[in-house]
Amino acid sequence: MSSTTPPLLPVAHPRPKGDGTPTFLAPLAKSVLVVCIVSAVCWAGGAVLAALLAQSAWLKDLLDGADLSWMPSSLRWFGRHAVAVNVGMLVLSLVGAAACWGLLRRNRWALWTFIVLLVVTALLNFVGAWVIDEVFRQLIVHLPPHADADAGQLRRDLQMQRVIYTGLTVLTALAFAALHAWLVARVLRPDVRRWFAAKAP
């Protein structure tokens, strides 16, 4: 009884793109470009709405003489500068869209702008976590001082919600920070930098 060895099959190797383009870069830039455009539209709408509310007489009458000490200082600051905050985020979104467009066109300034925006947005996520924690902290501080059953239960509920929501936002900020750090490390790898440097003038 004899047996024959089956012929060896050819091993398929992935073919690099002809121009050496990093394959992940275009899908990344296009997806972030869409997010930046949608964000820009939302922040533009928020800026218009904030400007209209700032000029509305009924809101001024509602807030005139109102005790806002229960409201966290961060929210009061955002309320006073709502238009500027929305315009600032609109500009940030437009810069992000321009950076993504520049990445697709192999502009080196776009690469470094994209990296800066990754760092800035990662830090802004932690600012959001701090604001949420301050909201709960301020509400707990301004609960009635008497310790009846209802007030005690409300205090415990708020403290539990503070732990849950602050913990979730911090974990989310950490997850996005890790993702952004990985993206920064990836776009700074030699293959990407060579691809940008090899662009014809």
Backbone as CSV, one residue per row, in Angstrom:
resi,resn,N_x,N_y,N_z,CA_x,CA_y,CA_z,C_x,C_y,C_z
1,MET,0.858,-1.188,0.000,0.000,0.000,0.000,0.886,1.227,0.000
2,SER,0.597,2.113,-0.892,1.431,3.322,-1.002,0.555,4.562,-0.928
3,SER,1.164,5.607,-0.534,0.444,6.892,-0.463,1.309,7.964,-1.100
4,THR,0.662,8.920,-1.651,1.370,10.043,-2.284,1.145,11.306,-1.482
5,THR,2.175,12.110,-1.430,2.066,13.388,-0.702,1.312,14.391,-1.561
6,PRO,0.288,15.025,-1.014,-0.459,16.009,-1.807,0.436,17.183,-2.182
7,PRO,0.197,17.767,-3.320,1.041,18.897,-3.741,0.870,20.088,-2.789
8,LEU,1.942,20.816,-2.603,1.907,21.995,-1.746,1.140,23.117,-2.434
9,LEU,0.242,23.717,-1.691,-0.533,24.835,-2.237,0.254,26.132,-2.078
10,PRO,0.107,27.039,-3.004,0.813,28.320,-2.855,0.286,29.106,-1.667
11,VAL,1.183,29.778,-0.980,0.825,30.589,0.180,0.500,31.990,-0.295
12,ALA,-0.677,32.451,0.074,-1.102,33.792,-0.355,-0.598,34.827,0.631
13,HIS,0.071,35.809,0.134,0.542,36.923,0.960,-0.256,38.172,0.597
14,PRO,-0.659,38.951,1.603,-1.395,40.175,1.277,-0.524,41.135,0.475
15,ARG,-1.098,41.669,-0.580,-0.346,42.582,-1.423,-0.455,44.001,-0.894
16,PRO,0.636,44.680,-0.733,0.559,46.075,-0.320,-0.023,46.922,-1.437
17,LYS,-0.619,48.043,-1.067,-1.141,48.950,-2.073,0.017,49.508,-2.886
18,GLY,-0.283,49.775,-4.129,0.780,50.188,-5.027,1.476,51.460,-4.612
19,ASP,0.716,52.406,-4.027,1.338,53.678,-3.644,1.819,53.681,-2.205
20,GLY,1.718,52.534,-1.529,2.179,52.457,-0.141,1.266,53.137,0.857
21,THR,0.016,53.395,0.482,-0.910,54.067,1.380,-1.254,53.176,2.569
22,PRO,-1.139,53.663,3.822,-1.615,52.882,4.973,-3.116,52.638,4.831
23,THR,-3.504,51.379,4.862,-4.890,51.042,4.513,-5.905,51.563,5.527
24,PHE,-5.501,51.798,6.744,-6.463,52.230,7.756,-6.755,53.719,7.681
25,LEU,-5.905,54.491,7.031,-5.950,55.942,7.156,-7.178,56.539,6.484
26,ALA,-7.484,56.117,5.272,-8.625,56.698,4.555,-9.955,56.405,5.250
27,PRO,-10.250,55.140,5.658,-11.508,54.910,6.389,-11.579,55.700,7.693
28,LEU,-10.453,55.812,8.403,-10.429,56.581,9.638,-10.756,58.042,9.373
29,ALA,-10.079,58.638,8.400,-10.283,60.049,8.103,-11.710,60.316,7.635
30,LYS,-12.258,59.424,6.812,-13.612,59.637,6.301,-14.650,59.526,7.407
31,SER,-14.482,58.544,8.308,-15.460,58.379,9.385,-15.407,59.548,10.363
32,VAL,-14.197,59.994,10.707,-14.086,61.145,11.613,-14.581,62.413,10.928
33,LEU,-14.384,62.518,9.612,-14.883,63.671,8.869,-16.399,63.768,8.975
34,VAL,-17.090,62.632,8.852,-18.552,62.627,8.976,-18.970,63.065,10.382
35,VAL,-18.279,62.529,11.392,-18.598,62.901,12.776,-18.387,64.395,12.993
36,CYS,-17.316,64.943,12.460,-17.023,66.369,12.631,-18.066,67.232,11.936
37,ILE,-18.521,66.822,10.755,-19.534,67.597,10.042,-20.856,67.592,10.808
38,VAL,-21.273,66.415,11.274,-22.505,66.326,12.060,-22.387,67.153,13.342
39,SER,-21.238,67.068,14.011,-21.023,67.840,15.233,-21.069,69.335,14.948
40,ALA,-20.473,69.752,13.835,-20.477,71.169,13.484,-21.903,71.680,13.283
41,VAL,-22.733,70.882,12.627,-24.130,71.280,12.427,-24.847,71.408,13.770
42,CYS,-24.625,70.449,14.667,-25.273,70.484,15.989,-24.809,71.676,16.808
43,TRP,-23.495,71.944,16.825,-22.994,73.073,17.602,-23.433,74.404,17.004
44,ALA,-23.558,74.480,15.677,-24.069,75.700,15.054,-25.517,75.946,15.480
45,GLY,-26.328,74.888,15.485,-27.695,75.021,15.970,-27.750,75.415,17.433
46,GLY,-26.842,74.846,18.241,-26.790,75.218,19.655,-26.401,76.668,19.858
47,ALA,-25.481,77.181,19.043,-25.073,78.579,19.153,-26.228,79.508,18.810
48,VAL,-26.985,79.172,17.758,-28.145,79.996,17.380,-29.191,79.971,18.487
49,LEU,-29.471,78.783,19.023,-30.456,78.664,20.098,-30.011,79.428,21.344
50,ALA,-28.729,79.309,21.688,-28.222,80.025,22.863,-28.314,81.535,22.673
51,ALA,-28.031,82.009,21.464,-28.134,83.446,21.194,-29.574,83.932,21.306
52,LEU,-30.516,83.127,20.820,-31.930,83.511,20.914,-32.401,83.526,22.365
53,LEU,-31.979,82.518,23.135,-32.375,82.478,24.545,-31.766,83.625,25.334
54,ALA,-30.532,84.004,24.978,-29.882,85.106,25.691,-30.621,86.419,25.499
55,GLN,-31.341,86.548,24.390,-32.068,87.777,24.109,-33.547,87.702,24.488
56,SER,-34.006,86.554,24.969,-35.428,86.390,25.256,-35.796,87.058,26.574
57,ALA,-36.885,87.819,26.544,-37.310,88.555,27.735,-37.855,87.620,28.807
58,TRP,-38.548,86.553,28.397,-39.162,85.676,29.393,-38.113,84.944,30.213
59,LEU,-36.988,84.597,29.600,-35.930,83.922,30.348,-35.257,84.891,31.320
60,LYS,-35.079,86.133,30.887,-34.496,87.128,31.783,-35.408,87.373,32.977
61,ASP,-36.731,87.437,32.737,-37.676,87.618,33.841,-37.672,86.411,34.771
62,LEU,-37.518,85.216,34.185,-37.518,83.999,34.994,-36.298,83.931,35.904
63,LEU,-35.143,84.353,35.388,-33.899,84.251,36.156,-33.614,85.473,36.998
64,ASP,-34.363,86.557,36.795,-34.105,87.793,37.527,-34.419,87.594,39.011
65,GLY,-33.406,87.715,39.834,-33.577,87.565,41.274,-33.707,86.142,41.755
66,ALA,-33.594,85.161,40.855,-33.725,83.749,41.268,-32.479,83.297,42.017
67,ASP,-32.694,82.442,43.024,-31.583,81.894,43.795,-31.012,80.689,43.043
68,LEU,-29.828,80.872,42.479,-29.185,79.804,41.718,-27.989,79.210,42.459
69,SER,-27.984,79.392,43.783,-26.844,78.882,44.550,-26.783,77.357,44.531
70,TRP,-27.939,76.706,44.276,-27.960,75.241,44.222,-27.298,74.717,42.962
71,MET,-27.159,75.587,41.962,-26.604,75.157,40.692,-25.083,75.184,40.757
72,PRO,-24.397,74.162,40.271,-22.928,74.142,40.293,-22.336,75.335,39.549
73,SER,-21.182,75.790,40.026,-20.539,76.950,39.403,-20.189,76.685,37.940
74,SER,-19.874,75.431,37.605,-19.542,75.115,36.215,-20.746,75.323,35.308
75,LEU,-21.944,74.906,35.749,-23.140,75.097,34.936,-23.507,76.563,34.836
76,ARG,-23.325,77.318,35.917,-23.593,78.755,35.840,-22.642,79.419,34.853
77,TRP,-21.381,78.964,34.843,-20.413,79.525,33.899,-20.807,79.183,32.461
78,PHE,-21.192,77.938,32.225,-21.632,77.549,30.890,-22.881,78.318,30.479
79,GLY,-23.757,78.579,31.429,-24.954,79.343,31.102,-24.634,80.773,30.701
80,ARG,-23.665,81.378,31.387,-23.291,82.770,31.053,-22.538,82.847,29.730
81,HIS,-21.850,81.777,29.352,-21.025,81.781,28.141,-21.504,80.720,27.142
82,ALA,-22.813,80.515,27.095,-23.347,79.443,26.251,-23.034,79.670,24.776
83,VAL,-23.183,80.909,24.321,-22.916,81.191,22.906,-21.442,80.949,22.590
84,ALA,-20.552,81.448,23.445,-19.113,81.287,23.201,-18.711,79.813,23.234
85,VAL,-19.295,79.036,24.151,-18.962,77.618,24.237,-19.393,76.897,22.965
86,ASN,-20.613,77.170,22.492,-21.088,76.524,21.272,-20.269,76.937,20.056
87,VAL,-19.907,78.218,19.992,-19.087,78.676,18.865,-17.702,78.040,18.932
88,GLY,-17.134,77.940,20.132,-15.825,77.303,20.280,-15.837,75.848,19.843
89,MET,-16.884,75.120,20.238,-16.984,73.722,19.820,-17.257,73.605,18.323
90,LEU,-17.987,74.582,17.773,-18.198,74.609,16.323,-16.872,74.774,15.591
91,VAL,-16.053,75.703,16.073,-14.739,75.903,15.459,-13.887,74.647,15.584
92,LEU,-13.932,74.002,16.741,-13.166,72.769,16.936,-13.620,71.683,15.961
93,SER,-14.927,71.581,15.736,-15.439,70.590,14.790,-15.001,70.911,13.365
94,LEU,-15.027,72.201,13.008,-14.607,72.593,11.655,-13.113,72.342,11.449
95,VAL,-12.315,72.604,12.483,-10.884,72.310,12.386,-10.668,70.809,12.231
96,GLY,-11.456,70.015,12.958,-11.351,68.565,12.812,-11.723,68.104,11.410
97,ALA,-12.775,68.696,10.839,-13.164,68.342,9.475,-12.063,68.718,8.488
98,ALA,-11.464,69.902,8.677,-10.379,70.319,7.789,-9.178,69.394,7.924
99,ALA,-8.881,68.962,9.155,-7.753,68.051,9.362,-7.998,66.711,8.665
100,CYS,-9.228,66.197,8.759,-9.538,64.929,8.090,-9.440,65.071,6.577
101,TRP,-9.925,66.171,6.048,-9.807,66.420,4.608,-8.338,66.514,4.208
102,GLY,-7.543,67.180,5.048,-6.117,67.282,4.763,-5.406,65.944,4.830
103,LEU,-5.857,65.061,5.734,-5.270,63.718,5.793,-5.483,62.974,4.477
104,LEU,-6.684,63.108,3.928,-6.974,62.434,2.666,-6.140,62.999,1.516
105,ARG,-5.695,64.248,1.655,-4.886,64.889,0.608,-3.396,64.861,0.937
106,ARG,-3.023,64.127,1.995,-1.618,63.909,2.381,-0.908,65.207,2.753
107,ASN,-1.597,66.071,3.482,-0.976,67.296,3.979,-0.395,67.043,5.368
108,ARG,0.874,67.399,5.551,1.530,67.127,6.834,0.929,67.946,7.963
109,TRP,0.480,69.176,7.676,-0.132,69.983,8.727,-1.383,69.292,9.266
110,ALA,-2.092,68.568,8.395,-3.304,67.878,8.824,-2.983,66.751,9.798
111,LEU,-1.853,66.074,9.587,-1.459,64.990,10.486,-1.248,65.518,11.900
112,TRP,-0.512,66.612,12.046,-0.239,67.148,13.378,-1.469,67.824,13.973
113,THR,-2.304,68.440,13.145,-3.557,69.005,13.651,-4.471,67.907,14.171
114,PHE,-4.525,66.795,13.458,-5.340,65.650,13.881,-4.857,65.127,15.226
115,ILE,-3.559,65.053,15.421,-3.006,64.567,16.689,-3.371,65.516,17.831
116,VAL,-3.237,66.814,17.596,-3.592,67.794,18.634,-5.069,67.680,18.999
117,LEU,-5.924,67.514,18.010,-7.350,67.391,18.274,-7.679,66.115,19.048
118,LEU,-6.958,65.043,18.781,-7.163,63.822,19.558,-6.860,64.059,21.037
119,VAL,-5.786,64.771,21.312,-5.419,65.059,22.707,-6.446,65.980,23.354
120,VAL,-6.867,67.026,22.631,-7.808,68.001,23.189,-9.153,67.337,23.500
121,THR,-9.668,66.552,22.569,-10.966,65.917,22.811,-10.892,64.874,23.925
122,ALA,-9.759,64.205,24.065,-9.607,63.269,25.182,-9.670,64.013,26.518
123,LEU,-9.043,65.187,26.590,-9.089,65.984,27.818,-10.486,66.527,28.086
124,LEU,-11.210,66.915,27.031,-12.563,67.437,27.209,-13.498,66.377,27.786
125,ASN,-13.264,65.121,27.475,-14.088,64.057,28.065,-13.948,64.026,29.584
126,PHE,-12.739,64.268,30.090,-12.543,64.304,31.545,-13.184,65.550,32.153
127,VAL,-13.214,66.653,31.416,-13.924,67.846,31.887,-15.410,67.543,32.045
128,GLY,-15.984,66.824,31.080,-17.384,66.434,31.190,-17.646,65.565,32.406
129,ALA,-16.749,64.654,32.717,-16.906,63.815,33.912,-16.859,64.655,35.181
130,TRP,-15.985,65.660,35.201,-15.896,66.532,36.372,-17.178,67.350,36.550
131,VAL,-17.776,67.826,35.451,-19.013,68.603,35.530,-20.147,67.738,36.084
132,ILE,-20.263,66.514,35.616,-21.324,65.627,36.109,-21.149,65.361,37.603
133,ASP,-19.920,65.127,38.043,-19.678,64.899,39.473,-20.023,66.138,40.285
134,GLU,-19.704,67.322,39.751,-19.998,68.558,40.490,-21.494,68.789,40.603
135,VAL,-22.257,68.421,39.578,-23.715,68.562,39.637,-24.277,67.755,40.801
136,PHE,-23.889,66.485,40.892,-24.388,65.645,41.984,-23.896,66.147,43.339
137,ARG,-22.643,66.576,43.407,-22.108,67.055,44.682,-22.869,68.279,45.166
138,GLN,-23.173,69.197,44.234,-23.882,70.409,44.609,-25.310,70.107,45.047
139,LEU,-25.961,69.165,44.391,-27.323,68.792,44.796,-27.332,68.170,46.190
140,ILE,-26.348,67.341,46.486,-26.283,66.712,47.808,-26.021,67.748,48.890
141,VAL,-25.149,68.713,48.594,-24.843,69.760,49.575,-26.081,70.584,49.911
142,HIS,-26.968,70.820,48.930,-28.117,71.689,49.137,-29.383,70.940,49.537
143,LEU,-29.247,69.683,49.926,-30.407,68.985,50.475,-30.779,69.588,51.832
144,PRO,-32.037,69.469,52.225,-32.432,69.995,53.543,-31.584,69.390,54.656
145,PRO,-31.176,70.220,55.632,-30.278,69.711,56.679,-30.932,68.731,57.641
146,HIS,-32.271,68.795,57.795,-32.900,67.874,58.751,-32.833,66.453,58.213
147,ALA,-32.619,65.538,59.102,-32.337,64.148,58.709,-33.570,63.274,58.898
148,ASP,-34.714,63.628,58.250,-35.857,62.733,58.318,-35.657,61.576,57.343
149,ALA,-36.597,60.652,57.329,-36.419,59.432,56.529,-36.348,59.747,55.037
150,ASP,-37.224,60.657,54.560,-37.254,60.959,53.136,-35.966,61.653,52.689
151,ALA,-35.515,62.631,53.488,-34.288,63.335,53.125,-33.086,62.403,53.161
152,GLY,-33.040,61.513,54.132,-31.931,60.572,54.210,-31.908,59.614,53.027
153,GLN,-33.104,59.138,52.633,-33.179,58.240,51.490,-32.799,58.956,50.207
154,LEU,-33.251,60.222,50.063,-32.893,60.995,48.879,-31.396,61.230,48.812
155,ARG,-30.784,61.498,49.966,-29.341,61.709,49.997,-28.591,60.443,49.573
156,ARG,-29.041,59.298,50.081,-28.386,58.036,49.709,-28.573,57.732,48.223
157,ASP,-29.777,58.034,47.705,-30.020,57.800,46.276,-29.120,58.688,45.412
158,LEU,-28.990,59.947,45.791,-28.139,60.857,45.020,-26.669,60.446,45.093
159,GLN,-26.249,60.002,46.286,-24.867,59.557,46.407,-24.604,58.331,45.545
160,MET,-25.569,57.398,45.488,-25.414,56.225,44.639,-25.381,56.610,43.167
161,GLN,-26.283,57.532,42.776,-26.296,57.976,41.392,-25.013,58.737,41.037
162,ARG,-24.484,59.470,42.010,-23.219,60.169,41.766,-22.103,59.182,41.468
163,VAL,-22.037,58.119,42.256,-21.005,57.098,42.026,-21.185,56.441,40.665
164,ILE,-22.441,56.111,40.330,-22.698,55.398,39.076,-22.381,56.273,37.873
165,TYR,-22.974,57.477,37.838,-22.819,58.320,36.650,-21.402,58.864,36.522
166,THR,-20.813,59.279,37.645,-19.433,59.749,37.573,-18.493,58.618,37.182
167,GLY,-18.730,57.432,37.754,-17.893,56.291,37.397,-18.002,55.937,35.924
168,LEU,-19.237,55.959,35.384,-19.426,55.637,33.971,-18.753,56.659,33.063
169,THR,-18.892,57.938,33.407,-18.278,58.962,32.556,-16.753,58.918,32.652
170,VAL,-16.212,58.623,33.818,-14.758,58.510,33.954,-14.247,57.304,33.163
171,LEU,-14.961,56.171,33.282,-14.550,54.985,32.522,-14.644,55.239,31.015
172,THR,-15.695,55.947,30.599,-15.825,56.284,29.178,-14.687,57.193,28.736
173,ALA,-14.368,58.190,29.580,-13.261,59.096,29.240,-11.942,58.341,29.164
174,LEU,-11.737,57.384,30.088,-10.507,56.588,30.050,-10.449,55.719,28.799
175,ALA,-11.604,55.143,28.422,-11.631,54.297,27.225,-11.309,55.122,25.978
176,PHE,-11.905,56.314,25.871,-11.609,57.156,24.712,-10.176,57.668,24.749
177,ALA,-9.654,57.941,25.955,-8.264,58.372,26.055,-7.323,57.276,25.574
178,ALA,-7.629,56.025,25.941,-6.809,54.908,25.472,-6.913,54.762,23.954
179,LEU,-8.133,54.907,23.422,-8.308,54.822,21.972,-7.549,55.938,21.257
180,HIS,-7.646,57.155,21.788,-6.955,58.284,21.167,-5.440,58.108,21.252
181,ALA,-4.967,57.576,22.384,-3.528,57.339,22.514,-3.059,56.309,21.490
182,TRP,-3.875,55.268,21.280,-3.517,54.263,20.264,-3.504,54.875,18.874
183,LEU,-4.473,55.743,18.583,-4.518,56.382,17.272,-3.313,57.303,17.070
184,VAL,-2.941,58.041,18.128,-1.757,58.901,18.017,-0.525,58.059,17.718
185,ALA,-0.359,56.954,18.461,0.790,56.087,18.224,0.747,55.482,16.816
186,ARG,-0.469,55.182,16.332,-0.577,54.554,15.008,-0.245,55.537,13.884
187,VAL,-0.754,56.766,13.987,-0.495,57.723,12.900,0.932,58.259,12.942
188,LEU,1.645,58.009,14.040,3.046,58.426,14.112,4.007,57.294,13.747
189,ARG,3.472,56.150,13.341,4.361,55.060,12.942,5.107,55.412,11.666
190,PRO,6.254,54.795,11.448,7.093,55.175,10.297,6.402,55.057,8.947
191,ASP,5.512,54.055,8.773,4.892,53.907,7.457,4.000,55.095,7.114
192,VAL,3.294,55.616,8.124,2.432,56.774,7.884,3.271,58.017,7.634
193,ARG,4.288,58.214,8.440,5.117,59.402,8.270,5.870,59.375,6.946
194,ARG,6.300,58.185,6.519,6.961,58.089,5.206,5.981,58.413,4.083
195,TRP,4.738,57.970,4.258,3.727,58.213,3.217,3.462,59.709,3.058
196,PHE,3.396,60.435,4.168,3.213,61.884,4.086,4.459,62.562,3.530
197,ALA,5.623,62.075,3.961,6.877,62.715,3.501,7.106,62.468,2.020
198,ALA,6.564,61.377,1.470,6.816,61.029,0.070,5.901,61.754,-0.893
199,LYS,4.994,62.591,-0.379,4.111,63.308,-1.295,4.895,64.228,-2.187
200,ALA,4.572,64.207,-3.438,5.277,65.072,-4.392,4.922,66.527,-4.131
201,PRO,5.904,67.451,-4.207,5.611,68.875,-3.951,4.691,69.446,-5.019
